[in-house]
Amino acid sequence: MKSEEMSVADARRQFADVLNDAAVRGRITYITNRGRRIAAIVPVPIAEATDPDHNAP
């Protein structure tokens, strides 16, 4: 699986494309602020696999 880093400003400008890359291509995009990773946009299956409340009763 391919990943990429992108600044907050670039992510804001390309938000629709970043979401599409996660949903369709399975790409993880790390969002950076001043070169430091602050967030990630990940495909839903990856997020659900790490969410302890997913599928909880």
Protein Blocks (a to p, Z undefined) as FASTA:
>chain_A
ZZddddfklmmmmmmmmmmmmmmnopacdddeehiafbdcddfklmmmmmmkgopZZ
